[in-house]
Every structure is written in C-alpha cells, then in structure tokens.
C-alpha cells in the first residue's frame, strides 16, 4: 500500500488511526513524494511530511519537527517536549484528523537507534492521545527495503 492507498483506506474507514509502516518502491521520486498532501487536506486532514533525510540525530529530528509542525513558542528540546506538542496541536486545528508521513526514518535508525525508538514512542503516545477524539492521528512510516519490528504494516 502506498501513501495514496493508505489515505484512501483511512478516509473510507478501512484503516484505523494508528502508526503503520510500508515499503516505498525503490524508484526515483518515491521518497519525498508529497502528492498525497493536497488530497489529504482537501478531505479535512491536517497533513505533515517529515523528510527523514534531514534528521540523523535527536537534535536534527526535533528541529525538523519544530519546522514541519510549526510548533509555536519554545521549540521542543527533548522527547517529552515533542510529545507534549504533538498531543496539543491547538495552533493547527484539523477537521477530521491528523496525518503524518515520515519518510526515510532508516536514516535515523542507522545513525541513532535509541533516538528512533524515542521517536516511535512519541508517535505511539500521540496517536493514543488523539484516538478517541473527533480528530484522530495516523502516522505512516515509509522506507525502501527496511522494516521496523513492532510496527504493523498497512
């Protein structure tokens, strides 16, 4: 399933909000494709694209999130700060939910396995916090040829 298929499944209720992974085809342009953002936003989702090629450690990942999620005020300095921001999002209201696509997470995994585990923990907690609201969150983790143990595939 690619990002567009996952989006369709999410909007049709065939994919429950959660944290999922899928393999991106190893073709030019597959990583970093943002063609799914406009249809997601047209459907009422607040869409975010995290390009993992820009984050190879904790600090660069926190900066990436501060930029992408447009976190106001003090930028998160640690994982608790990022979790707090992602479970708040009052500055970024959504009509029907939040959709985060994290491409190239393997960059962080290769450089800092502990940081990737912390990122996953933050995402799982944020998804759980939004689960029983009118605007649930879904996180899609894409990669080329690499899989994460403990994260279901969609």
ZABABA-59546 format. One record per atom (N, C-alpha, C): residue number from 0; atom name; x, y, z. Coordinates in steps of 0.1 Angstrom, whole numbers, plus 2048, in hexadecimal, padded with zeros to 3 digits. Each point is the difference from the previous one (the first is absolute). Example, Ala and Ser with C-alpha at 12.3 -4.5 7.8 and 13.67 -1.06 7.14 Angstrom:
BEGIN
+-----+------+------+-------+-----+
: pos : site : east : north :  up :
+-----+------+------+-------+-----+
:   0 :    N :  884 :   7C7 : 84E :
:   0 :   CA :  7F7 :   80C : 800 :
:   0 :    C :  809 :   80C : 800 :
:   1 :    N :  7FC :   80B : 7F9 :
:   1 :   CA :  809 :   80B : 800 :
:   1 :    C :  7F8 :   80B : 808 :
+-----+------+------+-------+-----+
This chain:
BEGIN
+-----+------+------+-------+-----+
: pos : site : east : north :  up :
+-----+------+------+-------+-----+
:   0 :    N :  809 :   7F4 : 800 :
:   0 :   CA :  7F7 :   80C : 800 :
:   0 :    C :  809 :   80C : 800 :
:   1 :    N :  7FD :   80A : 7F7 :
:   1 :   CA :  808 :   80C : 800 :
:   1 :    C :  7F9 :   80B : 808 :
:   2 :    N :  805 :   80C : 801 :
:   2 :   CA :  7FA :   80B : 807 :
:   2 :    C :  7F2 :   803 : 7FB :
:   3 :    N :  7FE :   800 : 7F3 :
:   3 :   CA :  7F3 :   803 : 7FB :
:   3 :    C :  7F5 :   7F5 : 803 :
:   4 :    N :  805 :   7F4 : 800 :
:   4 :   CA :  7F7 :   7F5 : 803 :
:   4 :    C :  7FD :   800 : 80F :
:   5 :    N :  80A :   803 : 809 :
:   5 :   CA :  7FE :   801 : 80E :
:   5 :    C :  7F6 :   80B : 803 :
:   6 :    N :  802 :   80C : 7F9 :
:   6 :   CA :  7F7 :   80B : 802 :
:   6 :    C :  7F1 :   7FC : 7FD :
:   7 :    N :  7FE :   7F9 : 7F4 :
:   7 :   CA :  7F3 :   7FC : 7FD :
:   7 :    C :  7FA :   7F6 : 80A :
:   8 :    N :  808 :   7F7 : 804 :
:   8 :   CA :  7FC :   7F6 : 80B :
:   8 :    C :  7FC :   807 : 80D :
:   9 :    N :  808 :   80A : 803 :
:   9 :   CA :  7FD :   808 : 80D :
:   9 :    C :  7F3 :   807 : 7FE :
:  10 :    N :  7FE :   807 : 7F5 :
:  10 :   CA :  7F4 :   808 : 7FE :
:  10 :    C :  7F4 :   7F7 : 7FF :
:  11 :    N :  801 :   7F4 : 7FB :
:  11 :   CA :  7F5 :   7F7 : 7FE :
:  11 :    C :  7FE :   7F8 : 80D :
:  12 :    N :  808 :   802 : 80A :
:  12 :   CA :  7FE :   7F8 : 80D :
:  12 :    C :  806 :   7F2 : 7FF :
:  13 :    N :  807 :   7FC : 7F6 :
:  13 :   CA :  806 :   7F3 : 7FF :
:  13 :    C :  80D :   7FF : 807 :
:  14 :    N :  806 :   80B : 804 :
:  14 :   CA :  80C :   801 : 807 :
:  14 :    C :  7FE :   809 : 80C :
:  15 :    N :  801 :   7F9 : 80C :
:  15 :   CA :  7FD :   808 : 80D :
:  15 :    C :  80C :   809 : 802 :
:  16 :    N :  7FE :   80B : 807 :
:  16 :   CA :  80B :   809 : 803 :
:  16 :    C :  80A :   7F8 : 809 :
:  17 :    N :  80D :   803 : 7FD :
:  17 :   CA :  80A :   7F8 : 807 :
:  17 :    C :  80E :   804 : 7FA :
:  18 :    N :  80A :   7F8 : 803 :
:  18 :   CA :  80D :   801 : 7FB :
:  18 :    C :  803 :   7F4 : 7F7 :
:  19 :    N :  803 :   802 : 7F3 :
:  19 :   CA :  802 :   7F6 : 7F7 :
:  19 :    C :  80D :   802 : 7F8 :
:  20 :    N :  804 :   7F5 : 7F9 :
:  20 :   CA :  80C :   801 : 7F7 :
:  20 :    C :  7FC :   7FA : 7F3 :
:  21 :    N :  807 :   804 : 7F5 :
:  21 :   CA :  7FF :   7F9 : 7F4 :
:  21 :    C :  80D :   802 : 7F8 :
:  22 :    N :  803 :   7F8 : 7F7 :
:  22 :   CA :  80C :   801 : 7F7 :
:  22 :    C :  7FD :   809 : 7F5 :
:  23 :    N :  808 :   809 : 7FE :
:  23 :   CA :  7FF :   809 : 7F4 :
:  23 :    C :  808 :   7FA : 7F5 :
:  24 :    N :  7FA :   800 : 7F4 :
:  24 :   CA :  807 :   7FA : 7F4 :
:  24 :    C :  80E :   807 : 7FE :
:  25 :    N :  80A :   7F8 : 7FD :
:  25 :   CA :  80D :   806 : 7FE :
:  25 :    C :  801 :   807 : 7F2 :
:  26 :    N :  7F8 :   80A : 7FE :
:  26 :   CA :  800 :   807 : 7F3 :
:  26 :    C :  803 :   80F : 802 :
:  27 :    N :  806 :   807 : 7F7 :
:  27 :   CA :  802 :   80E : 802 :
:  27 :    C :  7F3 :   807 : 803 :
:  28 :    N :  800 :   809 : 80A :
:  28 :   CA :  7F5 :   808 : 803 :
:  28 :    C :  7F6 :   7FA : 80A :
:  29 :    N :  802 :   7F3 : 803 :
:  29 :   CA :  7F7 :   7F9 : 80A :
:  29 :    C :  802 :   806 : 80E :
:  30 :    N :  80C :   802 : 804 :
:  30 :   CA :  803 :   806 : 80D :
:  30 :    C :  7FF :   80F : 7FE :
:  31 :    N :  7F9 :   807 : 809 :
:  31 :   CA :  7FE :   80E : 7FF :
:  31 :    C :  7F4 :   804 : 7F8 :
:  32 :    N :  7F9 :   7F7 : 7FA :
:  32 :   CA :  7F3 :   803 : 7F9 :
:  32 :    C :  7F6 :   807 : 809 :
:  33 :    N :  7FC :   80C : 7FC :
:  33 :   CA :  7F6 :   807 : 809 :
:  33 :    C :  7F2 :   801 : 7F9 :
:  34 :    N :  7FE :   7F8 : 7F5 :
:  34 :   CA :  7F4 :   801 : 7F9 :
:  34 :    C :  7F4 :   7FC : 808 :
:  35 :    N :  802 :   7FA : 80B :
:  35 :   CA :  7F5 :   7FB : 809 :
:  35 :    C :  7FB :   80B : 809 :
:  36 :    N :  807 :   80B : 802 :
:  36 :   CA :  7FD :   80A : 809 :
:  36 :    C :  7F3 :   808 : 7FC :
:  37 :    N :  7FF :   804 : 7F4 :
:  37 :   CA :  7F5 :   808 : 7FC :
:  37 :    C :  7F3 :   7F8 : 801 :
:  38 :    N :  7FF :   7F4 : 7FB :
:  38 :   CA :  7F4 :   7F8 : 802 :
:  38 :    C :  7FC :   7FE : 80F :
:  39 :    N :  80B :   7FE : 808 :
:  39 :   CA :  7FD :   7FE : 80E :
:  39 :    C :  7FA :   80C : 806 :
:  40 :    N :  806 :   80C : 7FD :
:  40 :   CA :  7FB :   80C : 806 :
:  40 :    C :  7F2 :   804 : 7FA :
:  41 :    N :  7FE :   7FD : 7F3 :
:  41 :   CA :  7F2 :   802 : 7FA :
:  41 :    C :  7F6 :   7F7 : 807 :
:  42 :    N :  804 :   7F5 : 806 :
:  42 :   CA :  7F6 :   7F7 : 807 :
:  42 :    C :  7FE :   804 : 80E :
:  43 :    N :  808 :   80A : 805 :
:  43 :   CA :  7FE :   805 : 80E :
:  43 :    C :  80B :   7FB : 809 :
:  44 :    N :  80A :   7F9 : 7FB :
:  44 :   CA :  80C :   7FD : 809 :
:  44 :    C :  80A :   80B : 800 :
:  45 :    N :  806 :   801 : 80B :
:  45 :   CA :  80C :   809 : 801 :
:  45 :    C :  80C :   7F7 : 7FD :
:  46 :    N :  807 :   803 : 7F5 :
:  46 :   CA :  80B :   7F6 : 7FB :
:  46 :    C :  80D :   806 : 803 :
:  47 :    N :  809 :   7F7 : 804 :
:  47 :   CA :  80E :   804 : 803 :
:  47 :    C :  80A :   7F6 : 7F9 :
:  48 :    N :  80A :   805 : 7FA :
:  48 :   CA :  80A :   7F8 : 7FA :
:  48 :    C :  80E :   802 : 807 :
:  49 :    N :  805 :   7F5 : 806 :
:  49 :   CA :  80D :   801 : 806 :
:  49 :    C :  80A :   7F9 : 7F7 :
:  50 :    N :  809 :   807 : 7FB :
:  50 :   CA :  80B :   7FB : 7F7 :
:  50 :    C :  80C :   7FC : 808 :
:  51 :    N :  801 :   7F3 : 803 :
:  51 :   CA :  80A :   7FB : 809 :
:  51 :    C :  80E :   801 : 7FB :
:  52 :    N :  802 :   804 : 7F4 :
:  52 :   CA :  80D :   802 : 7FB :
:  52 :    C :  806 :   80D : 806 :
:  53 :    N :  7F8 :   808 : 807 :
:  53 :   CA :  804 :   80C : 807 :
:  53 :    C :  802 :   7FD : 80F :
:  54 :    N :  7FF :   7F4 : 805 :
:  54 :   CA :  801 :   7FD : 80E :
:  54 :    C :  807 :   7F3 : 803 :
:  55 :    N :  80D :   802 : 804 :
:  55 :   CA :  808 :   7F4 : 803 :
:  55 :    C :  804 :   7FF : 80F :
:  56 :    N :  7FA :   809 : 808 :
:  56 :   CA :  802 :   7FF : 80F :
:  56 :    C :  7F4 :   807 : 807 :
:  57 :    N :  800 :   7FF : 80D :
:  57 :   CA :  7F6 :   806 : 808 :
:  57 :    C :  7FD :   80F : 7FD :
:  58 :    N :  80B :   808 : 800 :
:  58 :   CA :  7FF :   80E : 7FF :
:  58 :    C :  7FA :   804 : 7F2 :
:  59 :    N :  805 :   7F9 : 7F5 :
:  59 :   CA :  7FB :   803 : 7F3 :
:  59 :    C :  7F2 :   7FC : 7FE :
:  60 :    N :  7FC :   7F5 : 806 :
:  60 :   CA :  7F2 :   7FB : 800 :
:  60 :    C :  7F7 :   80A : 807 :
:  61 :    N :  804 :   805 : 80B :
:  61 :   CA :  7F8 :   809 : 808 :
:  61 :    C :  7FE :   80E : 7F8 :
:  62 :    N :  80B :   804 : 7F9 :
:  62 :   CA :  800 :   80C : 7F8 :
:  62 :    C :  7F6 :   7FE : 7F4 :
:  63 :    N :  801 :   7F4 : 7FA :
:  63 :   CA :  7F8 :   7FD : 7F4 :
:  63 :    C :  7F1 :   800 : 805 :
:  64 :    N :  7FD :   7FA : 80B :
:  64 :   CA :  7F2 :   801 : 805 :
:  64 :    C :  7FB :   80E : 803 :
:  65 :    N :  809 :   807 : 806 :
:  65 :   CA :  7FC :   80E : 804 :
:  65 :    C :  7FD :   808 : 7F3 :
:  66 :    N :  807 :   7FE : 7F5 :
:  66 :   CA :  7FD :   806 : 7F3 :
:  66 :    C :  7F4 :   7FB : 7FA :
:  67 :    N :  7FF :   7F3 : 7FE :
:  67 :   CA :  7F5 :   7FA : 7F9 :
:  67 :    C :  7F2 :   802 : 807 :
:  68 :    N :  800 :   7FE : 80D :
:  68 :   CA :  7F4 :   801 : 808 :
:  68 :    C :  7FD :   80F : 804 :
:  69 :    N :  80A :   809 : 7FC :
:  69 :   CA :  7FF :   80E : 803 :
:  69 :    C :  7FC :   803 : 80F :
:  70 :    N :  808 :   7F9 : 808 :
:  70 :   CA :  7FE :   801 : 80F :
:  70 :    C :  803 :   80E : 805 :
:  71 :    N :  7F6 :   807 : 806 :
:  71 :   CA :  802 :   80E : 804 :
:  71 :    C :  808 :   800 : 80D :
:  72 :    N :  805 :   80C : 803 :
:  72 :   CA :  808 :   803 : 80C :
:  72 :    C :  80D :   7F8 : 801 :
:  73 :    N :  803 :   7FB : 80B :
:  73 :   CA :  80C :   7F8 : 802 :
:  73 :    C :  7FF :   7F3 : 7F9 :
:  74 :    N :  80B :   7FE : 7F8 :
:  74 :   CA :  801 :   7F3 : 7F9 :
:  74 :    C :  802 :   7F5 : 80A :
:  75 :    N :  7FB :   7F4 : 7FD :
:  75 :   CA :  803 :   7F5 : 809 :
:  75 :    C :  80F :   7FD : 801 :
:  76 :    N :  805 :   7FE : 80C :
:  76 :   CA :  80E :   7FE : 803 :
:  76 :    C :  802 :   7F1 : 802 :
:  77 :    N :  7F5 :   7F8 : 803 :
:  77 :   CA :  802 :   7F2 : 803 :
:  77 :    C :  7F3 :   7F9 : 7FB :
:  78 :    N :  800 :   7F3 : 803 :
:  78 :   CA :  7F5 :   7F7 : 7FB :
:  78 :    C :  7F3 :   804 : 807 :
:  79 :    N :  801 :   803 : 80D :
:  79 :   CA :  7F4 :   804 : 807 :
:  79 :    C :  7FA :   80C : 7FA :
:  80 :    N :  808 :   80A : 7FD :
:  80 :   CA :  7FB :   80C : 7FA :
:  80 :    C :  7FA :   7FE : 7F2 :
:  81 :    N :  805 :   7F7 : 7F8 :
:  81 :   CA :  7FA :   7FC : 7F3 :
:  81 :    C :  7F3 :   7F9 : 802 :
:  82 :    N :  800 :   7F7 : 80A :
:  82 :   CA :  7F3 :   7F9 : 803 :
:  82 :    C :  7F5 :   809 : 804 :
:  83 :    N :  804 :   80A : 809 :
:  83 :   CA :  7F6 :   80A : 804 :
:  83 :    C :  7FB :   808 : 7F5 :
:  84 :    N :  809 :   804 : 7F7 :
:  84 :   CA :  7FB :   808 : 7F4 :
:  84 :    C :  7F7 :   7F7 : 7F7 :
:  85 :    N :  803 :   7F4 : 7FE :
:  85 :   CA :  7F8 :   7F8 : 7F7 :
:  85 :    C :  7F3 :   7FB : 806 :
:  86 :    N :  7FF :   801 : 80D :
:  86 :   CA :  7F3 :   7FC : 806 :
:  86 :    C :  7F8 :   80D : 803 :
:  87 :    N :  805 :   80B : 7FC :
:  87 :   CA :  7F9 :   80D : 802 :
:  87 :    C :  7FB :   805 : 7F2 :
:  88 :    N :  808 :   805 : 7F7 :
:  88 :   CA :  7FD :   804 : 7F3 :
:  88 :    C :  7F4 :   80A : 7FF :
:  89 :    N :  7FE :   808 : 80B :
:  89 :   CA :  7F5 :   80A : 800 :
:  89 :    C :  803 :   80B : 7F6 :
:  90 :    N :  80C :   802 : 7FC :
:  90 :   CA :  804 :   80A : 7F5 :
:  90 :    C :  7FD :   7FB : 7F2 :
:  91 :    N :  7FD :   7F3 : 7FF :
:  91 :   CA :  7FE :   7FA : 7F3 :
:  91 :    C :  7F3 :   7F7 : 800 :
:  92 :    N :  7F5 :   806 : 801 :
:  92 :   CA :  7F4 :   7F8 : 800 :
:  92 :    C :  7FD :   7F9 : 7F3 :
:  93 :    N :  7FA :   7F4 : 802 :
:  93 :   CA :  7FD :   7F7 : 7F5 :
:  93 :    C :  7F1 :   7FE : 800 :
:  94 :    N :  7FA :   7FE : 7F4 :
:  94 :   CA :  7F2 :   7FD : 7FF :
:  94 :    C :  7FD :   7F2 : 804 :
:  95 :    N :  807 :   7F6 : 7FA :
:  95 :   CA :  7FD :   7F2 : 803 :
:  95 :    C :  80C :   7F8 : 805 :
:  96 :    N :  80C :   806 : 801 :
:  96 :   CA :  80B :   7F8 : 806 :
:  96 :    C :  80D :   806 : 7FB :
:  97 :    N :  80B :   7F9 : 805 :
:  97 :   CA :  80E :   804 : 7FC :
:  97 :    C :  806 :   7F4 : 7F9 :
:  98 :    N :  808 :   803 : 7F6 :
:  98 :   CA :  807 :   7F5 : 7F9 :
:  98 :    C :  80F :   805 : 7FF :
:  99 :    N :  809 :   7F7 : 805 :
:  99 :   CA :  80E :   803 : 800 :
:  99 :    C :  807 :   7F5 : 7F7 :
: 100 :    N :  807 :   804 : 7F7 :
: 100 :   CA :  808 :   7F6 : 7F8 :
: 100 :    C :  80F :   803 : 803 :
: 101 :    N :  807 :   7F6 : 805 :
: 101 :   CA :  80E :   801 : 803 :
: 101 :    C :  808 :   7F7 : 7F6 :
: 102 :    N :  806 :   807 : 7F6 :
: 102 :   CA :  808 :   7F9 : 7F6 :
: 102 :    C :  80E :   7FF : 805 :
: 103 :    N :  807 :   7F5 : 7FC :
: 103 :   CA :  80E :   7FE : 802 :
: 103 :    C :  804 :   800 : 80F :
: 104 :    N :  7F7 :   7FA : 808 :
: 104 :   CA :  803 :   7FE : 80E :
: 104 :    C :  80D :   7F7 : 802 :
: 105 :    N :  803 :   7F8 : 7F6 :
: 105 :   CA :  80C :   7F8 : 801 :
: 105 :    C :  80D :   808 : 802 :
: 106 :    N :  800 :   80D : 7FB :
: 106 :   CA :  80B :   808 : 802 :
: 106 :    C :  803 :   802 : 80F :
: 107 :    N :  7F6 :   802 : 808 :
: 107 :   CA :  801 :   802 : 80E :
: 107 :    C :  804 :   7F2 : 807 :
: 108 :    N :  7F9 :   7F6 : 7FB :
: 108 :   CA :  803 :   7F2 : 805 :
: 108 :    C :  80F :   7FD : 7FF :
: 109 :    N :  805 :   803 : 7F4 :
: 109 :   CA :  80E :   7FD : 7FD :
: 109 :    C :  80A :   808 : 809 :
: 110 :    N :  7FC :   80C : 803 :
: 110 :   CA :  809 :   809 : 807 :
: 110 :    C :  7FE :   800 : 80F :
: 111 :    N :  7F4 :   7FD : 805 :
: 111 :   CA :  7FD :   801 : 80E :
: 111 :    C :  7F3 :   7F8 : 803 :
: 112 :    N :  802 :   7F3 : 802 :
: 112 :   CA :  7F5 :   7F7 : 803 :
: 112 :    C :  7F8 :   804 : 80C :
: 113 :    N :  806 :   805 : 80B :
: 113 :   CA :  7F9 :   805 : 80C :
: 113 :    C :  7F7 :   80C : 7FC :
: 114 :    N :  804 :   809 : 7F8 :
: 114 :   CA :  7F8 :   80B : 7FC :
: 114 :    C :  7F4 :   7FB : 7F8 :
: 115 :    N :  802 :   7F7 : 7F7 :
: 115 :   CA :  7F4 :   7FA : 7F9 :
: 115 :    C :  7F6 :   7FA : 809 :
: 116 :    N :  805 :   7F8 : 80A :
: 116 :   CA :  7F6 :   7FA : 809 :
: 116 :    C :  7F9 :   80B : 808 :
: 117 :    N :  806 :   80B : 803 :
: 117 :   CA :  7FA :   80B : 807 :
: 117 :    C :  7F5 :   807 : 7F7 :
: 118 :    N :  804 :   801 : 7F3 :
: 118 :   CA :  7F6 :   806 : 7F7 :
: 118 :    C :  7F4 :   7F7 : 7FF :
: 119 :    N :  802 :   7F3 : 7FF :
: 119 :   CA :  7F4 :   7F7 : 7FF :
: 119 :    C :  7F8 :   801 : 80D :
: 120 :    N :  806 :   801 : 80B :
: 120 :   CA :  7F9 :   801 : 80D :
: 120 :    C :  7F7 :   80D : 7FF :
: 121 :    N :  806 :   80B : 7FC :
: 121 :   CA :  7F9 :   80D : 7FF :
: 121 :    C :  7F4 :   7FE : 7F6 :
: 122 :    N :  802 :   7FA : 7F5 :
: 122 :   CA :  7F5 :   7FE : 7F6 :
: 122 :    C :  7F5 :   7F7 : 806 :
: 123 :    N :  804 :   7F5 : 806 :
: 123 :   CA :  7F6 :   7F7 : 806 :
: 123 :    C :  7F7 :   808 : 80B :
: 124 :    N :  807 :   807 : 808 :
: 124 :   CA :  7F9 :   808 : 80B :
: 124 :    C :  7F7 :   80B : 7FA :
: 125 :    N :  805 :   807 : 7F5 :
: 125 :   CA :  7F8 :   80A : 7FA :
: 125 :    C :  7F3 :   7FA : 7FA :
: 126 :    N :  802 :   7F5 : 7F8 :
: 126 :   CA :  7F5 :   7F9 : 7FA :
: 126 :    C :  7F6 :   7FC : 80B :
: 127 :    N :  805 :   7FA : 80B :
: 127 :   CA :  7F7 :   7FC : 80B :
: 127 :    C :  7F8 :   80C : 806 :
: 128 :    N :  807 :   80B : 801 :
: 128 :   CA :  7F9 :   80C : 806 :
: 128 :    C :  7F5 :   805 : 7F7 :
: 129 :    N :  801 :   7FF : 7F3 :
: 129 :   CA :  7F6 :   805 : 7F6 :
: 129 :    C :  7F6 :   7F5 : 7FD :
: 130 :    N :  802 :   7F4 : 804 :
: 130 :   CA :  7F8 :   7F4 : 7FB :
: 130 :    C :  7F1 :   802 : 802 :
: 131 :    N :  7FC :   804 : 80C :
: 131 :   CA :  7F1 :   801 : 803 :
: 131 :    C :  7FB :   80F : 7FE :
: 132 :    N :  806 :   807 : 7F7 :
: 132 :   CA :  7FB :   80E : 7FE :
: 132 :    C :  7FA :   800 : 7F2 :
: 133 :    N :  7FB :   80C : 7FD :
: 133 :   CA :  7FA :   801 : 7F2 :
: 133 :    C :  80A :   803 : 7F6 :
: 134 :    N :  80D :   801 : 804 :
: 134 :   CA :  80B :   802 : 7F7 :
: 134 :    C :  80C :   7F7 : 803 :
: 135 :    N :  7FE :   7F3 : 7FD :
: 135 :   CA :  80B :   7F6 : 803 :
: 135 :    C :  80C :   802 : 7F8 :
: 136 :    N :  80B :   7FB : 804 :
: 136 :   CA :  80D :   801 : 7F9 :
: 136 :    C :  804 :   7F3 : 7FA :
: 137 :    N :  806 :   800 : 7F5 :
: 137 :   CA :  806 :   7F5 : 7F9 :
: 137 :    C :  80E :   804 : 7FC :
: 138 :    N :  80A :   7F6 : 802 :
: 138 :   CA :  80D :   803 : 7FC :
: 138 :    C :  804 :   7F4 : 7F7 :
: 139 :    N :  805 :   804 : 7F4 :
: 139 :   CA :  805 :   7F6 : 7F6 :
: 139 :    C :  80F :   801 : 7FF :
: 140 :    N :  807 :   7F5 : 802 :
: 140 :   CA :  80E :   7FF : 7FF :
: 140 :    C :  804 :   7F9 : 7F3 :
: 141 :    N :  806 :   807 : 7F7 :
: 141 :   CA :  804 :   7FA : 7F4 :
: 141 :    C :  80F :   7FE : 7FF :
: 142 :    N :  804 :   7F5 : 7F9 :
: 142 :   CA :  80E :   7FD : 7FE :
: 142 :    C :  802 :   7F8 : 7F4 :
: 143 :    N :  80C :   7FF : 7FB :
: 143 :   CA :  804 :   7F8 : 7F5 :
: 143 :    C :  807 :   7F4 : 805 :
: 144 :    N :  7F9 :   7F4 : 800 :
: 144 :   CA :  806 :   7F4 : 804 :
: 144 :    C :  804 :   7FD : 80E :
: 145 :    N :  7FC :   808 : 809 :
: 145 :   CA :  803 :   7FE : 80E :
: 145 :    C :  7F2 :   800 : 808 :
: 146 :    N :  800 :   7F8 : 80A :
: 146 :   CA :  7F3 :   7FF : 808 :
: 146 :    C :  804 :   802 : 80F :
: 147 :    N :  7F6 :   805 : 808 :
: 147 :   CA :  801 :   802 : 80E :
: 147 :    C :  7F8 :   7F5 : 807 :
: 148 :    N :  807 :   7FA : 809 :
: 148 :   CA :  7F9 :   7F6 : 809 :
: 148 :    C :  7F6 :   807 : 809 :
: 149 :    N :  7F5 :   7FA : 802 :
: 149 :   CA :  7F6 :   806 : 809 :
: 149 :    C :  7F7 :   80A : 7FA :
: 150 :    N :  802 :   804 : 7F3 :
: 150 :   CA :  7F7 :   80A : 7FA :
: 150 :    C :  7F9 :   7F9 : 7F5 :
: 151 :    N :  7F2 :   7FF : 800 :
: 151 :   CA :  7F9 :   7F9 : 7F6 :
: 151 :    C :  801 :   806 : 7F2 :
: 152 :    N :  7FF :   7F8 : 7F6 :
: 152 :   CA :  800 :   804 : 7F2 :
: 152 :    C :  7F2 :   803 : 7FC :
: 153 :    N :  7FE :   80A : 7F7 :
: 153 :   CA :  7F3 :   803 : 7FA :
: 153 :    C :  800 :   7FC : 7F2 :
+-----+------+------+-------+-----+
